[in-house]
Amino acid sequence: MAERSILLVMDMMNDLIHPKGMGGKSYVPLCEAKGLYDNTAAVIARARAAGVMVGYVRVGFSPGYAECPPGSPVFSKAKDNGVFTLGSWGTEVHEAFAPQEGDPDIVKHRVSPFYGTKLEPLLRAQGIGRLILAGVSTNGVVSAAVREGHDRDYACCVLEDCCAGATQEEHDFALAGLRRFAEVTTAAEVEF
């Protein structure tokens, strides 16, 4: 590839995709059915072997939830449910693809991985022009990353078998809308 790439593993946290996490009933069945855990681990290994940076994006709030928007239909119940608390097991990346020493850790307080985070300074400093995206949920962080990445002039590539929604319909609908803005491929077929 002519442009430097980064593989972003987004919101693949225990709260969302671990069977014992709060999202266990929502996301885990589709993650398991799609082979998301194995696919994501395999593409991370391929990226590392190709010398491609692997970065992790996690949603989280300080223990007092000061950054949590109370009127958000997505995040307003986080405090009540005790989820997305930074420093807790729930906001750790799932052990199947945990970060290695030196991997960028981008913490966000909204759906977008760009909004109020260090992601763009990291991309600019590293001369990265292509985002390879994996994450939960397809209609949340993945869609936000593609749309905002596109508008910031990054080439975007979605790994459809490394993404999931709460339902297959939600996932498929999100992908249909993203094909206009990004390449959609699989963990096995992506080129580094």
Disulfide bonds with the S-S distance in Angstrom:
none
